[in-house]
Amino acid sequence: MQRTSLEAYVHKHPDAHYISARDYPQGGHAVWRIQADVAFPCATQNELTESDAEILLANGITCISEGANMPSTKEAVDLFLDANIAYGPGKAANAGGVATSQLEMAQNSSMEQWPLEKVDQKLQQIMANIHRQCADTAEEFGDKTNLVLGANIAGFRKVADAMIEQGVT
């Protein structure tokens, strides 16, 4: 197997289209310049920058749902929150992978294999509960639509409660 660049791939496959970072000297990433209603940053930490967020918002994006650990920079998140769009922070929106692993461990420890429908139903319940906890906590702290605030405080509370339960002070 030979490793090569995307630019080299385009030379061998003229029907492919590659947008280079050089095409955007103002910064940011080409993928976030595509007209869309929703975006799902799911690759690496800090991949979606302030410049990218500005472009997404200018293009009319209505929803961002993170599928990675902190794929948006703090500046990008601040812009999403200020714009009051639907924004699912990674620590909440990306929890499905961890939850599914826990469901798999539960099956393994009970030596059972659940049908896909049962796993999906349990995962939907878990994710709905996470959303409800984040939304309720955000509302409790006076910022009803700020799921970042809700996720941070709800997560902190879970850790603090577990520490208290274990007698850690």
C-alpha positions in Angstrom: 0.0 0.0 0.0 1.3 3.4 -1.0 0.6 6.5 1.0 0.1 9.7 -1.0 -1.6 13.1 -0.7 -5.1 13.9 -1.8 -3.7 16.3 -4.4 -1.8 13.3 -6.0 -5.1 11.3 -5.9 -6.8 14.1 -7.9 -4.1 13.9 -10.6 -4.7 10.2 -11.1 -8.5 10.6 -10.9 -9.6 13.7 -12.8 -13.3 13.3 -11.9 -12.4 13.9 -8.2 -12.4 17.4 -6.7 -9.9 18.5 -4.1 -10.0 21.9 -2.4 -6.6 22.9 -0.9 -6.1 25.1 2.1 -4.2 27.3 -0.3 -7.6 28.1 -1.9 -8.6 29.8 1.4 -5.8 32.0 2.5 -8.1 33.6 5.2 -7.9 30.3 7.1 -10.3 27.6 8.0 -11.1 24.3 6.4 -12.8 23.8 3.0 -15.3 21.2 4.2 -17.0 23.8 6.4 -17.6 26.1 3.4 -20.0 23.7 1.8 -23.6 25.0 2.0 -25.5 23.0 4.5 -28.2 23.1 7.2 -26.4 20.9 9.7 -22.7 20.1 10.4 -21.2 17.2 12.3 -17.5 17.8 13.2 -16.3 14.3 14.1 -12.6 14.1 13.4 -10.1 15.8 15.7 -9.9 18.2 18.6 -10.1 21.9 17.5 -10.7 21.0 13.8 -13.6 23.6 13.5 -12.1 27.0 14.0 -13.6 30.5 14.6 -13.1 31.2 10.9 -15.0 28.0 10.0 -17.8 28.9 12.5 -18.2 32.3 10.9 -18.5 30.7 7.4 -21.0 28.1 8.7 -23.2 30.8 10.3 -22.9 33.1 7.3 -24.1 30.1 5.2 -27.2 29.7 7.4 -26.3 26.6 9.4 -29.0 25.8 11.9 -27.5 22.9 13.9 -24.0 21.6 14.9 -23.7 18.2 16.6 -20.2 17.2 17.7 -19.2 13.6 17.3 -15.7 13.9 18.7 -14.0 15.2 21.8 -13.9 19.0 21.5 -13.8 19.2 17.7 -14.7 22.9 17.9 -12.4 25.6 19.3 -13.7 27.7 22.2 -14.1 30.7 19.8 -16.2 28.6 17.5 -18.4 27.4 20.3 -18.9 30.9 21.6 -20.1 31.9 18.1 -22.5 29.0 18.0 -23.9 29.9 21.4 -24.2 33.6 20.5 -26.0 32.7 17.3 -28.5 30.6 19.3 -28.5 27.7 16.9 -29.1 24.1 18.0 -25.6 23.1 19.3 -24.9 19.6 20.7 -21.5 19.7 22.5 -19.4 16.6 22.1 -19.5 15.6 25.8 -23.2 15.1 25.4 -23.8 14.4 21.7 -20.8 12.1 21.5 -21.9 10.0 24.5 -23.5 7.3 22.4 -20.2 5.6 21.8 -19.4 5.3 25.5 -23.0 4.2 26.2 -22.9 1.5 23.6 -19.6 0.2 25.0 -21.3 0.0 28.4 -24.2 -1.9 26.9 -21.8 -4.3 25.3 -20.1 -4.8 28.7 -23.5 -5.5 30.3 -24.2 -8.1 27.7 -20.8 -9.7 28.1 -21.0 -9.8 31.9 -24.5 -11.5 31.8 -23.3 -13.8 29.0 -26.2 -12.6 26.8 -26.5 -11.3 23.3 -29.2 -8.7 22.9 -31.0 -8.1 19.6 -30.2 -4.9 17.8 -33.6 -3.5 18.6 -33.0 -3.9 22.4 -29.6 -2.2 22.2 -31.0 0.6 20.1 -34.0 1.1 22.5 -31.6 1.3 25.5 -29.3 3.7 23.6 -32.2 6.0 22.7 -33.3 6.1 26.3 -29.7 6.9 27.5 -29.3 9.7 24.9 -32.7 11.1 25.7 -31.9 11.2 29.4 -28.5 12.9 28.7 -30.3 15.6 26.6 -32.9 16.0 29.3 -30.3 16.3 32.1 -28.3 18.9 30.0 -31.4 20.9 29.1 -32.8 20.9 32.6 -29.5 21.9 34.1 -29.0 24.7 31.6 -32.5 26.0 32.4 -31.8 25.7 36.2 -28.8 28.0 35.7 -30.8 30.5 33.7 -29.6 29.8 30.2 -32.2 27.4 28.8 -30.6 26.8 25.3 -27.0 26.5 26.4 -26.4 22.8 26.4 -22.6 23.4 26.9 -23.4 24.9 30.3 -25.9 22.1 31.1 -23.5 19.3 30.0 -20.6 20.8 32.0 -22.6 21.2 35.2 -24.5 18.0 34.9 -21.2 16.1 34.3 -19.5 17.8 37.2 -22.5 16.9 39.5 -22.3 13.2 38.4 -18.6 13.1 39.3 -19.0 14.9 42.6 -22.0 12.7 43.6 -19.9 9.6 42.8 -17.0 10.9 44.8 -19.3 11.6 47.8 -20.8 8.2 47.5 -17.4 6.6 47.6 -16.4 8.8 50.6 -13.8 10.8 48.7 -13.5 14.3 50.1 
